Amino acid sequence: MRKTDDLVDVVAGAAVVPVGPPVRRVRPRPHGTALVAAAATAAVVLTAGTPWLHHPAVQAWRTVCLAVTVQALPFLLLGTALSGAINAFVPADLFTRVLPKRPALAVPVAGAAGAVLPGCECASVPVAHSLIRRGVTPAAAFAFLLSAPAVNPVVLTATAVAFPGNPAMVAARLLASLVTAAVMGWLWLWRGREEWLRPAARHTGHRPGHSRWREFRHGFQHDFLHAGGFLVLGAMAAATFNVAVPRSVLDTFSGSPWLSVLFLAGLAVLLAVCSEADAFVAASLTGFSPTARLAFMVVGPMVDLKLIALQAGTFGRAFAWRFSSATTLVAVAASAAIGGALL
């Protein structure tokens, strides 16, 4: 009887062995429950009809949270669609053939390539993730991640419209963003460690005999659902700051040249304004110096709450906190140096 049971187990086990290459399983992350809880809480707050939800502060929080999410969602869709297309349709060795072989030279080339993607930081994270999966050195992918939302034509055009008659502001934003992206790429080459990266494990690249459109759909679905939850968390945090901090705080810091730069850099991180709209927010902060407003526009597309959350969900928390902290310091320094020279 024991042998019969063993034989049944063997046959049953063989019946479930998949045909073809082994598939890596993605283990649920411990923060998956937190994401579900956060999404459920947001749904209750946004849709429930209890009286306290009509309080002006709660209504303002709900408006900001929805605005940040809706503003970023189209670009997140664009980024995840590009990620899925890269995974399914682009040859695996294309990027490694186009970029220079030496990583130190690939970094500025990838940073300059960010100008061709009309998207924001929500789009750049999944695209950079796909580039790494396809063999691009992480330093070059991170340079692209930082530059794409800051130097693309849509953002530069919006900056020119927000600051009419001030082409120096557009040039300063372009130069400061490119310098920050290149420095961070080189910094990763120097001090970065592979163990800091904890990307989600899933199939990468087209597998012979499989439908490319089906692989595109699966890749798009995975990346969008994975990044969308962290986008909601970032939007909730940004909305909380908008409601909790009084406007009088802005006037306290605007009088000091150095404090104003640091304050607007920190404000950009917390407000999480999309890069296509942050120039208009910066232009409205007329009490601050041009250099401080430049810092707001350089730091925001590279480091904000929703971007940190997206990076943490895509590459791991160990990477996100180190990379975002270093990027903030480099972006502030580049803004102060270039803004002081051009503005």
Residue frames as qw, qx, qy, qz and C-alpha x, y, z in Angstrom:
[[0.000, 0.885, 0.466, 0.000, 0.00, 0.00, 0.00],
 [0.320, -0.774, 0.106, 0.535, 2.86, 2.32, 0.82],
 [0.385, -0.129, 0.595, 0.693, 4.45, 1.69, -2.57],
 [0.203, 0.635, 0.670, 0.328, 1.15, 2.38, -4.28],
 [0.132, -0.931, -0.248, 0.232, 0.82, 5.72, -2.47],
 [0.382, -0.569, 0.344, 0.642, 4.38, 6.64, -3.42],
 [0.364, 0.194, 0.691, 0.594, 3.65, 5.78, -7.05],
 [0.080, 0.830, 0.541, 0.112, 0.55, 7.97, -7.01],
 [0.259, -0.860, -0.004, 0.440, 2.58, 10.85, -5.56],
 [0.412, -0.293, 0.530, 0.681, 5.21, 10.49, -8.26],
 [0.265, 0.459, 0.704, 0.473, 2.63, 10.38, -11.05],
 [0.057, -0.908, -0.409, 0.071, 0.75, 13.34, -9.61],
 [0.337, -0.727, 0.176, 0.572, 3.95, 15.28, -9.27],
 [0.383, -0.050, 0.628, 0.675, 4.91, 14.52, -12.83],
 [0.213, 0.675, 0.667, 0.232, 1.52, 15.65, -14.04],
 [0.073, -0.963, -0.208, 0.153, 2.08, 19.17, -12.82],
 [0.519, -0.395, 0.317, 0.689, 5.62, 19.58, -14.12],
 [0.427, 0.801, 0.056, -0.416, 5.42, 22.28, -16.80],
 [0.801, 0.292, 0.326, 0.409, 6.77, 21.65, -20.27],
 [0.361, 0.820, -0.002, 0.445, 9.48, 24.03, -21.39],
 [0.371, 0.383, -0.456, 0.712, 11.91, 26.23, -19.47],
 [0.379, -0.474, -0.676, 0.418, 11.41, 26.58, -15.71],
 [0.081, -0.769, -0.226, -0.592, 9.42, 29.57, -14.57],
 [0.279, 0.065, -0.562, 0.776, 10.62, 31.61, -11.63],
 [0.315, -0.712, -0.620, -0.098, 7.88, 32.16, -9.09],
 [0.041, 0.537, -0.180, 0.823, 7.42, 35.55, -7.53],
 [0.386, -0.359, -0.751, 0.398, 7.04, 35.27, -3.79],
 [0.177, -0.875, -0.350, -0.285, 4.58, 37.64, -2.19],
 [0.313, 0.389, -0.365, 0.786, 6.35, 40.54, -0.58],
 [0.274, -0.386, -0.719, 0.509, 5.62, 41.31, 3.05],
 [0.089, 0.311, 0.169, -0.931, 4.32, 44.77, 2.18],
 [0.154, -0.224, -0.745, -0.609, 1.70, 43.38, -0.21],
 [0.257, -0.606, -0.739, 0.145, -0.84, 43.31, 2.60],
 [0.174, -0.538, -0.200, 0.800, -0.04, 46.92, 3.44],
 [0.042, 0.079, -0.480, -0.873, -0.69, 47.92, -0.16],
 [0.245, -0.430, -0.804, -0.329, -4.05, 46.17, -0.16],
 [0.281, -0.635, -0.570, 0.438, -4.95, 47.83, 3.13],
 [0.125, -0.392, 0.055, 0.910, -3.88, 51.24, 1.84],
 [0.128, -0.118, -0.637, -0.751, -5.91, 50.81, -1.34],
 [0.289, -0.546, -0.784, -0.066, -8.94, 49.72, 0.67],
 [0.246, -0.589, -0.379, 0.670, -8.58, 52.69, 3.01],
 [0.036, -0.216, 0.294, 0.930, -8.28, 55.07, 0.09],
 [0.189, -0.315, -0.762, -0.533, -11.38, 53.59, -1.50],
 [0.285, -0.633, -0.681, 0.232, -13.36, 54.06, 1.71],
 [0.204, -0.527, -0.149, 0.812, -12.18, 57.64, 2.15],
 [0.009, 0.137, -0.455, -0.880, -12.87, 58.58, -1.45],
 [0.312, -0.246, -0.723, -0.565, -16.30, 56.98, -1.77],
 [0.256, -0.446, -0.798, 0.315, -17.93, 56.71, 1.65],
 [0.101, -0.659, -0.320, -0.673, -20.64, 59.17, 2.58],
 [0.520, -0.539, -0.515, 0.417, -20.01, 59.65, 6.30],
 [0.026, -0.979, -0.197, -0.044, -20.43, 63.26, 7.54],
 [0.486, -0.730, 0.231, 0.421, -16.83, 63.79, 8.67],
 [0.628, 0.126, 0.498, 0.585, -15.68, 63.22, 5.09],
 [0.229, 0.828, 0.356, 0.368, -17.27, 66.56, 4.19],
 [0.432, -0.787, -0.004, 0.441, -14.89, 68.46, 6.45],
 [0.394, 0.896, -0.172, -0.112, -12.89, 70.99, 4.35],
 [0.214, -0.673, 0.700, 0.107, -9.52, 69.49, 5.34],
 [0.635, 0.022, 0.771, 0.034, -10.62, 65.99, 4.36],
 [0.630, 0.714, 0.293, -0.086, -12.07, 67.25, 1.09],
 [0.175, 0.888, -0.403, -0.139, -8.79, 69.05, 0.35],
 [0.423, -0.420, 0.798, 0.088, -6.84, 65.87, 1.13],
 [0.695, 0.324, 0.641, -0.021, -9.09, 63.86, -1.16],
 [0.496, 0.856, 0.038, -0.142, -8.76, 66.41, -3.97],
 [0.001, 0.796, -0.590, -0.136, -4.94, 66.49, -3.80],
 [0.552, -0.205, 0.808, 0.034, -4.68, 62.70, -3.58],
 [0.688, 0.525, 0.499, -0.037, -6.89, 62.25, -6.62],
 [0.341, 0.913, -0.152, -0.168, -5.10, 65.04, -8.50],
 [0.186, -0.655, 0.716, 0.156, -1.65, 63.51, -7.98],
 [0.597, 0.020, 0.802, 0.031, -2.86, 60.03, -8.90],
 [0.617, 0.680, 0.388, -0.083, -4.84, 61.09, -11.96],
 [0.187, 0.911, -0.302, -0.211, -2.03, 63.38, -13.11],
 [0.199, -0.564, 0.788, 0.145, 0.57, 60.61, -12.91],
 [0.752, 0.124, 0.625, -0.167, -1.58, 57.70, -14.09],
 [0.727, 0.673, 0.005, -0.139, -1.35, 58.37, -17.87],
 [0.249, 0.767, -0.590, 0.049, 2.43, 58.50, -17.66],
 [0.504, -0.317, 0.783, -0.182, 2.52, 55.36, -15.54],
 [0.824, 0.382, 0.380, -0.175, 0.47, 53.68, -18.26],
 [0.536, 0.793, -0.286, -0.050, 2.92, 54.97, -20.85],
 [0.087, -0.670, 0.728, -0.115, 5.91, 53.71, -18.90],
 [0.637, -0.108, 0.741, -0.180, 4.52, 50.26, -18.23],
 [0.795, 0.557, 0.178, -0.162, 3.44, 49.96, -21.87],
 [0.371, 0.791, -0.486, 0.014, 6.97, 50.83, -22.97],
 [0.357, -0.482, 0.780, -0.177, 8.33, 48.35, -20.44],
 [0.785, 0.161, 0.569, -0.185, 6.12, 45.58, -21.78],
 [0.691, 0.713, -0.056, -0.105, 6.98, 46.46, -25.38],
 [0.093, 0.749, -0.654, 0.054, 10.71, 46.40, -24.61],
 [0.540, -0.279, 0.770, -0.192, 10.32, 43.03, -22.91],
 [0.762, 0.307, 0.550, -0.150, 8.33, 41.43, -25.74],
 [0.664, 0.729, 0.168, 0.013, 9.42, 43.07, -29.00],
 [0.137, 0.903, -0.407, 0.002, 12.89, 44.59, -28.64],
 [0.846, 0.229, -0.435, 0.207, 15.86, 42.25, -29.25],
 [0.738, -0.624, -0.152, 0.206, 17.69, 41.50, -26.05],
 [0.681, -0.202, 0.096, 0.698, 21.03, 42.76, -27.28],
 [0.288, 0.797, 0.288, 0.446, 19.83, 46.03, -28.86],
 [0.281, -0.953, 0.026, -0.108, 20.62, 48.31, -25.92],
 [0.719, -0.503, 0.316, 0.359, 23.93, 46.70, -25.19],
 [0.648, 0.292, 0.390, 0.586, 24.88, 47.23, -28.87],
 [0.143, 0.872, 0.233, 0.406, 23.72, 50.86, -29.00],
 [0.419, -0.901, 0.111, -0.021, 25.28, 52.05, -25.75],
 [0.299, 0.717, -0.606, 0.171, 29.06, 52.36, -25.44],
 [0.811, -0.048, -0.569, 0.122, 30.78, 49.30, -24.08],
 [0.345, 0.104, -0.543, 0.758, 32.50, 51.22, -21.30],
 [0.262, -0.690, -0.663, 0.121, 30.00, 51.90, -18.48],
 [0.266, -0.526, -0.149, 0.795, 31.55, 55.30, -17.75],
 [0.039, 0.110, -0.437, -0.892, 30.71, 56.42, -21.30],
 [0.188, -0.415, -0.833, -0.315, 27.32, 54.68, -21.35],
 [0.176, -0.568, -0.591, 0.546, 26.13, 56.81, -18.42],
 [0.073, 0.470, -0.008, -0.879, 26.10, 60.24, -20.16],
 [0.178, -0.001, -0.725, -0.665, 24.77, 58.69, -23.38],
 [0.224, -0.463, -0.858, -0.005, 21.86, 57.13, -21.50],
 [0.100, -0.563, -0.408, 0.712, 21.27, 60.41, -19.68],
 [0.129, 0.309, -0.317, -0.887, 21.07, 62.31, -22.95],
 [0.185, -0.178, -0.869, -0.423, 18.72, 59.63, -24.34],
 [0.019, -0.477, -0.743, 0.470, 16.21, 60.58, -21.64],
 [0.154, 0.362, -0.049, -0.918, 15.28, 63.57, -23.81],
 [0.279, 0.011, -0.723, -0.631, 13.35, 61.34, -26.22],
 [0.251, -0.390, -0.884, 0.060, 10.77, 60.06, -23.70],
 [0.220, -0.420, -0.046, -0.879, 7.86, 62.50, -23.12],
 [0.678, -0.470, -0.555, -0.106, 6.93, 61.16, -19.71],
 [0.331, -0.784, 0.296, -0.433, 7.38, 61.79, -16.02],
 [0.108, -0.492, 0.823, -0.263, 9.09, 59.89, -13.23],
 [0.763, 0.021, 0.505, -0.402, 6.24, 57.38, -13.08],
 [0.849, 0.500, -0.084, -0.147, 7.09, 56.28, -16.61],
 [0.324, 0.724, -0.597, 0.117, 10.86, 56.19, -16.18],
 [0.491, -0.440, 0.697, -0.282, 10.97, 53.67, -13.32],
 [0.874, 0.137, 0.450, -0.122, 9.45, 50.66, -15.16],
 [0.682, 0.711, -0.168, 0.029, 11.40, 51.54, -18.32],
 [0.023, 0.734, -0.648, 0.202, 14.68, 51.65, -16.39],
 [0.700, -0.236, 0.630, -0.239, 13.74, 48.33, -14.81],
 [0.886, 0.415, 0.195, -0.068, 13.27, 46.80, -18.24],
 [0.426, 0.802, -0.406, 0.100, 16.61, 48.17, -19.42],
 [0.299, -0.579, 0.727, -0.216, 18.40, 46.48, -16.52],
 [0.819, 0.041, 0.538, -0.194, 16.60, 43.21, -17.22],
 [0.797, 0.601, 0.065, 0.001, 17.75, 43.42, -20.82],
 [0.854, 0.038, 0.000, 0.519, 21.43, 43.68, -19.94],
 [0.192, 0.808, -0.067, 0.552, 22.00, 47.45, -19.69],
 [0.454, 0.038, -0.573, 0.681, 24.39, 48.36, -16.90],
 [0.267, -0.738, -0.589, 0.192, 22.41, 49.68, -13.89],
 [0.287, -0.467, -0.041, 0.835, 24.43, 52.91, -13.84],
 [0.004, -0.045, -0.511, -0.858, 23.27, 53.82, -17.36],
 [0.253, -0.542, -0.755, -0.270, 19.67, 52.79, -16.59],
 [0.327, -0.677, -0.462, 0.470, 19.65, 54.99, -13.49],
 [0.170, -0.280, 0.177, 0.928, 21.02, 57.94, -15.46],
 [0.151, -0.282, -0.659, -0.680, 18.14, 57.47, -17.88],
 [0.323, -0.603, -0.721, 0.107, 15.69, 57.13, -14.99],
 [0.270, -0.602, -0.271, 0.701, 16.73, 60.53, -13.61],
 [0.095, -0.244, 0.319, 0.911, 17.05, 62.45, -16.86],
 [0.022, 0.362, 0.810, 0.461, 13.95, 61.25, -18.72],
 [0.125, -0.782, -0.608, 0.054, 11.39, 63.11, -16.60],
 [0.289, -0.750, -0.095, 0.587, 13.49, 66.29, -16.42],
 [0.135, -0.486, 0.434, 0.746, 14.91, 66.98, -19.89],
 [0.376, 0.377, 0.790, 0.305, 12.29, 65.69, -22.32],
 [0.098, 0.272, 0.338, 0.895, 10.76, 68.19, -24.80],
 [0.352, -0.691, -0.552, -0.308, 7.39, 68.33, -23.04],
 [0.559, -0.646, -0.306, 0.419, 8.94, 69.39, -19.73],
 [0.403, -0.176, 0.124, 0.889, 11.28, 71.92, -21.30],
 [0.035, -0.456, -0.486, -0.745, 8.43, 73.43, -23.31],
 [0.450, -0.742, -0.492, -0.069, 6.29, 73.68, -20.17],
 [0.545, -0.485, -0.155, 0.667, 9.19, 75.41, -18.40],
 [0.243, 0.103, 0.293, 0.919, 9.50, 77.94, -21.22],
 [0.240, -0.613, -0.525, -0.540, 5.78, 78.65, -21.04],
 [0.559, -0.692, -0.416, 0.187, 5.83, 78.98, -17.24],
 [0.419, -0.629, 0.056, 0.652, 8.81, 81.37, -17.36],
 [0.552, 0.744, 0.296, 0.232, 8.15, 83.50, -20.46],
 [0.226, 0.920, -0.174, 0.270, 11.04, 85.63, -21.61],
 [0.445, -0.710, 0.534, -0.110, 13.47, 83.72, -19.38],
 [0.867, 0.336, -0.363, -0.063, 15.35, 81.20, -21.54],
 [0.142, 0.551, -0.722, 0.394, 18.09, 81.04, -18.91],
 [0.640, -0.233, 0.530, -0.505, 15.70, 79.14, -16.64],
 [0.939, 0.266, -0.013, -0.217, 15.12, 76.50, -19.33],
 [0.595, 0.569, -0.521, 0.223, 18.87, 76.17, -19.97],
 [0.172, -0.511, 0.676, -0.503, 19.63, 75.99, -16.25],
 [0.825, -0.093, 0.366, -0.420, 17.04, 73.23, -15.73],
 [0.890, 0.404, -0.204, -0.060, 18.41, 71.25, -18.67],
 [0.413, 0.590, -0.599, 0.350, 22.04, 71.51, -17.56],
 [0.360, -0.440, 0.622, -0.538, 21.40, 70.88, -13.85],
 [0.902, 0.008, 0.231, -0.365, 19.27, 67.82, -14.61],
 [0.838, 0.445, -0.310, 0.063, 21.79, 66.31, -17.03],
 [0.175, 0.595, -0.647, 0.443, 24.67, 66.92, -14.60],
 [0.594, -0.326, 0.527, -0.513, 22.75, 65.30, -11.76],
 [0.957, 0.168, 0.046, -0.232, 21.84, 62.24, -13.87],
 [0.691, 0.529, -0.444, 0.211, 25.43, 61.75, -15.05],
 [0.053, -0.566, 0.646, -0.510, 26.94, 62.23, -11.60],
 [0.752, -0.212, 0.427, -0.455, 24.52, 59.73, -10.05],
 [0.940, 0.302, -0.135, -0.084, 25.30, 57.18, -12.77],
 [0.493, 0.558, -0.551, 0.375, 29.03, 57.54, -12.17],
 [0.354, -0.493, 0.561, -0.564, 28.46, 57.46, -8.43],
 [0.932, -0.055, 0.182, -0.310, 26.68, 54.12, -8.79],
 [0.813, 0.439, -0.348, 0.158, 29.63, 52.79, -10.78],
 [0.201, 0.578, -0.582, 0.535, 31.94, 53.87, -7.98],
 [0.216, -0.248, 0.702, -0.632, 29.97, 52.96, -4.85],
 [0.774, -0.019, -0.073, -0.629, 26.89, 51.00, -5.97],
 [0.216, -0.228, 0.943, -0.114, 26.37, 47.39, -4.94],
 [0.421, -0.065, -0.730, -0.534, 24.32, 44.78, -6.72],
 [0.269, -0.294, -0.879, 0.261, 22.96, 43.39, -3.45],
 [0.141, 0.275, 0.319, -0.896, 21.08, 46.66, -2.93],
 [0.475, 0.130, -0.411, -0.767, 18.89, 45.82, -5.92],
 [0.315, 0.119, 0.910, -0.242, 15.96, 43.55, -5.22],
 [0.420, 0.150, -0.359, -0.820, 13.92, 43.66, -8.45],
 [0.792, 0.078, 0.395, -0.458, 10.79, 41.55, -8.70],
 [0.255, -0.233, 0.879, 0.328, 11.60, 38.21, -10.32],
 [0.716, 0.477, 0.371, -0.349, 9.72, 37.50, -13.52],
 [0.746, 0.255, 0.460, 0.409, 10.42, 36.33, -17.04],
 [0.042, 0.792, -0.172, -0.584, 12.37, 38.79, -19.20],
 [0.043, 0.425, -0.698, -0.575, 12.69, 38.71, -22.93],
 [0.783, 0.231, -0.174, -0.550, 10.80, 36.87, -25.65],
 [0.532, -0.229, 0.815, -0.020, 10.71, 33.09, -25.42],
 [0.235, 0.192, -0.743, -0.596, 10.63, 31.17, -28.70],
 [0.226, -0.277, -0.918, -0.173, 7.24, 29.64, -29.42],
 [0.084, -0.590, -0.622, 0.508, 5.31, 32.14, -27.31],
 [0.203, 0.814, 0.423, 0.343, 3.07, 34.94, -28.54],
 [0.356, 0.152, -0.171, 0.906, 4.78, 38.32, -28.33],
 [0.313, -0.502, -0.164, -0.789, 1.47, 40.09, -27.76],
 [0.771, -0.504, -0.377, -0.099, 0.64, 37.76, -24.91],
 [0.677, -0.152, -0.301, 0.655, 4.03, 38.41, -23.34],
 [0.088, 0.358, 0.008, 0.930, 3.46, 42.14, -23.79],
 [0.541, -0.568, -0.281, -0.553, 0.11, 41.89, -22.04],
 [0.813, -0.413, -0.361, 0.195, 1.51, 39.88, -19.14],
 [0.546, 0.026, -0.203, 0.813, 4.49, 42.18, -18.70],
 [0.105, -0.457, -0.109, -0.876, 2.32, 45.29, -18.85],
 [0.668, -0.567, -0.343, -0.338, -0.15, 43.87, -16.34],
 [0.776, -0.292, -0.354, 0.433, 2.60, 42.87, -13.90],
 [0.403, 0.109, -0.132, 0.899, 4.43, 46.18, -14.01],
 [0.220, -0.503, -0.194, -0.813, 1.32, 48.36, -13.87],
 [0.717, -0.571, -0.344, -0.202, -0.25, 46.57, -10.91],
 [0.748, -0.213, -0.306, 0.550, 3.09, 46.43, -9.11],
 [0.303, 0.125, -0.072, 0.942, 3.87, 50.14, -9.56],
 [0.270, -0.576, -0.371, -0.676, 0.30, 51.40, -9.26],
 [0.651, -0.615, -0.436, 0.083, -0.02, 50.45, -5.59],
 [0.563, -0.300, -0.152, 0.755, 3.10, 52.40, -4.68],
 [0.092, 0.361, 0.259, 0.891, 1.89, 55.36, -6.72],
 [0.457, -0.686, -0.428, -0.371, -1.25, 55.47, -4.57],
 [0.678, -0.521, -0.301, 0.422, 0.83, 55.39, -1.37],
 [0.422, -0.022, 0.043, 0.905, 2.96, 58.28, -2.60],
 [0.121, -0.515, -0.373, -0.762, -0.09, 60.29, -3.59],
 [0.577, -0.688, -0.435, -0.067, -1.62, 59.78, -0.15],
 [0.620, -0.392, -0.180, 0.655, 1.57, 61.00, 1.55],
 [0.241, 0.193, 0.203, 0.929, 1.79, 64.05, -0.73],
 [0.305, -0.637, -0.444, -0.551, -1.84, 64.92, -0.02],
 [0.634, -0.619, -0.393, 0.248, -1.26, 64.65, 3.73],
 [0.483, -0.204, -0.046, 0.850, 1.60, 67.15, 3.54],
 [0.038, 0.397, 0.360, 0.843, -0.41, 69.58, 1.42],
 [0.460, -0.688, -0.430, -0.360, -3.18, 69.64, 4.00],
 [0.707, -0.537, -0.326, 0.324, -1.09, 69.54, 7.19],
 [0.500, -0.149, -0.020, 0.853, 1.50, 72.27, 6.47],
 [0.109, 0.866, 0.354, -0.335, 0.15, 75.83, 6.73],
 [0.546, 0.729, 0.150, 0.385, 0.89, 78.37, 4.02],
 [0.219, -0.960, 0.160, -0.068, 2.62, 80.66, 6.50],
 [0.800, -0.359, 0.349, 0.331, 5.56, 78.26, 6.60],
 [0.676, 0.510, 0.261, 0.463, 6.43, 79.23, 3.04],
 [0.069, 0.941, -0.023, 0.332, 6.93, 82.87, 4.04],
 [0.656, -0.715, 0.219, 0.101, 9.27, 81.87, 6.88],
 [0.774, -0.170, 0.421, 0.442, 11.89, 80.35, 4.58],
 [0.570, 0.715, 0.283, 0.289, 11.65, 82.60, 1.53],
 [0.075, -0.989, 0.127, 0.006, 13.81, 85.34, 3.06],
 [0.502, -0.610, 0.565, 0.239, 17.02, 83.29, 3.32],
 [0.509, 0.575, -0.513, -0.383, 18.87, 82.43, 0.06],
 [0.177, 0.296, -0.938, 0.032, 20.24, 79.11, 1.33],
 [0.339, 0.144, 0.800, -0.473, 17.25, 78.07, 3.40],
 [0.622, 0.460, 0.059, -0.632, 14.95, 78.85, 0.49],
 [0.467, 0.427, -0.718, -0.289, 16.89, 76.46, -1.77],
 [0.053, 0.098, -0.965, 0.238, 16.79, 73.67, 0.82],
 [0.430, 0.255, 0.573, -0.650, 13.15, 74.32, 1.64],
 [0.659, 0.453, -0.141, -0.584, 11.92, 74.24, -1.97],
 [0.359, 0.336, -0.862, -0.127, 14.02, 71.12, -2.61],
 [0.101, 0.061, 0.911, -0.395, 12.33, 69.42, 0.34],
 [0.516, 0.370, 0.296, -0.713, 8.97, 70.78, -0.75],
 [0.550, 0.403, -0.538, -0.497, 9.43, 69.24, -4.19],
 [0.182, 0.132, -0.970, 0.090, 10.04, 65.85, -2.57],
 [0.191, 0.235, 0.782, -0.545, 6.90, 66.09, -0.48],
 [0.493, 0.424, 0.085, -0.755, 4.50, 67.64, -2.98],
 [0.485, 0.057, 0.842, 0.229, 5.22, 65.01, -5.66],
 [0.476, 0.690, 0.078, -0.541, 4.09, 67.25, -8.52],
 [0.832, 0.335, 0.375, 0.236, 4.36, 65.69, -11.98],
 [0.472, -0.297, 0.277, 0.782, 7.32, 67.01, -13.98],
 [0.200, 0.474, 0.559, 0.650, 5.01, 68.31, -16.72],
 [0.239, -0.844, -0.380, -0.293, 3.32, 70.61, -14.18],
 [0.627, -0.533, -0.248, 0.511, 6.01, 71.49, -11.63],
 [0.366, 0.171, 0.128, 0.906, 7.29, 74.49, -13.65],
 [0.227, -0.636, -0.343, -0.653, 3.96, 76.24, -13.19],
 [0.669, -0.666, -0.313, 0.107, 4.05, 75.54, -9.46],
 [0.631, -0.208, -0.050, 0.746, 7.60, 76.90, -9.29],
 [0.171, 0.407, 0.247, 0.863, 6.61, 80.00, -11.25],
 [0.411, -0.738, -0.373, -0.384, 3.83, 80.69, -8.73],
 [0.697, -0.548, -0.232, 0.401, 6.34, 80.75, -5.84],
 [0.353, 0.804, 0.020, 0.479, 7.29, 84.35, -6.60],
 [0.436, -0.874, 0.166, -0.134, 8.60, 85.04, -3.10],
 [0.832, -0.329, 0.336, 0.295, 11.55, 82.67, -3.63],
 [0.064, -0.686, 0.495, 0.529, 14.76, 83.28, -5.57],
 [0.729, 0.471, -0.345, -0.358, 15.21, 81.90, -9.12],
 [0.259, 0.409, -0.867, 0.120, 17.84, 79.46, -7.84],
 [0.378, -0.029, 0.771, -0.512, 15.45, 78.11, -5.22],
 [0.748, 0.377, 0.167, -0.520, 12.75, 77.62, -7.84],
 [0.546, 0.519, -0.632, -0.183, 15.30, 75.90, -10.07],
 [0.045, -0.263, 0.917, -0.297, 16.08, 73.49, -7.23],
 [0.622, 0.177, 0.500, -0.576, 12.36, 72.77, -6.95],
 [0.765, 0.495, -0.120, -0.393, 12.20, 71.81, -10.65],
 [0.408, 0.519, -0.751, 0.005, 15.42, 69.77, -10.65],
 [0.173, -0.207, 0.875, -0.401, 14.81, 67.79, -7.46],
 [0.665, 0.140, 0.332, -0.654, 11.10, 67.12, -7.99],
 [0.817, 0.357, -0.285, -0.351, 11.29, 64.92, -11.11],
 [0.505, 0.402, -0.743, 0.176, 14.13, 62.89, -9.60],
 [0.257, -0.089, -0.827, 0.493, 13.12, 62.50, -5.95],
 [0.464, -0.292, 0.059, -0.834, 9.59, 62.72, -4.58],
 [0.554, -0.181, 0.666, -0.466, 7.38, 60.61, -2.37],
 [0.886, 0.294, 0.173, -0.315, 5.66, 58.67, -5.12],
 [0.611, 0.622, -0.490, 0.014, 8.95, 58.11, -6.94],
 [0.114, -0.478, 0.800, -0.344, 10.64, 56.80, -3.79],
 [0.726, 0.013, 0.539, -0.427, 7.68, 54.46, -3.31],
 [0.837, 0.493, -0.102, -0.214, 7.89, 53.30, -6.93],
 [0.369, 0.629, -0.668, 0.149, 11.63, 52.70, -6.64],
 [0.381, -0.340, 0.756, -0.409, 11.17, 50.80, -3.38],
 [0.828, 0.179, 0.388, -0.363, 8.58, 48.54, -4.97],
 [0.777, 0.594, -0.187, -0.094, 10.64, 48.01, -8.13],
 [0.540, 0.557, -0.546, 0.315, 14.25, 47.83, -6.95],
 [0.691, -0.308, -0.560, 0.338, 13.91, 47.36, -3.17],
 [0.328, -0.931, -0.153, -0.039, 13.89, 49.62, -0.14],
 [0.688, -0.453, 0.161, 0.544, 17.66, 49.35, 0.41],
 [0.455, 0.260, 0.386, 0.759, 18.22, 50.89, -3.01],
 [0.000, -0.811, -0.432, -0.394, 15.45, 53.48, -2.84],
 [0.425, -0.884, -0.118, 0.156, 16.57, 55.20, 0.35],
 [0.604, -0.377, 0.278, 0.645, 20.26, 55.29, -0.56],
 [0.399, 0.326, 0.506, 0.691, 19.66, 56.39, -4.13],
 [0.051, -0.857, -0.412, -0.304, 17.06, 59.03, -3.34],
 [0.481, -0.810, -0.047, 0.332, 19.16, 60.56, -0.55],
 [0.541, -0.245, 0.374, 0.712, 22.26, 60.79, -2.73],
 [0.281, 0.530, 0.547, 0.584, 20.23, 62.14, -5.66],
 [0.184, -0.928, -0.325, -0.021, 18.76, 64.90, -3.50],
 [0.497, -0.682, 0.143, 0.516, 22.19, 66.06, -2.38],
 [0.468, -0.005, 0.520, 0.715, 23.62, 66.03, -5.91],
 [0.152, 0.694, 0.564, 0.420, 20.56, 67.77, -7.39],
 [0.267, -0.927, -0.201, 0.167, 20.64, 70.54, -4.79],
 [0.503, -0.524, 0.297, 0.620, 24.36, 71.10, -5.33],
 [0.391, 0.230, 0.596, 0.663, 23.96, 71.17, -9.12],
 [0.019, 0.838, 0.498, 0.224, 21.02, 73.56, -8.88],
 [0.356, -0.866, -0.052, 0.347, 22.88, 75.93, -6.57],
 [0.490, -0.341, 0.426, 0.680, 26.01, 75.95, -8.76],
 [0.276, 0.328, 0.638, 0.639, 24.30, 76.27, -12.15],
 [0.077, -0.863, -0.489, -0.101, 21.55, 78.56, -10.88],
 [0.381, -0.781, -0.003, 0.495, 24.11, 80.86, -9.30],
 [0.398, -0.227, 0.494, 0.739, 25.99, 81.05, -12.62],
 [0.119, 0.316, 0.687, 0.644, 23.07, 81.45, -15.04],
 [0.190, -0.747, -0.605, -0.198, 20.21, 83.02, -13.09]]
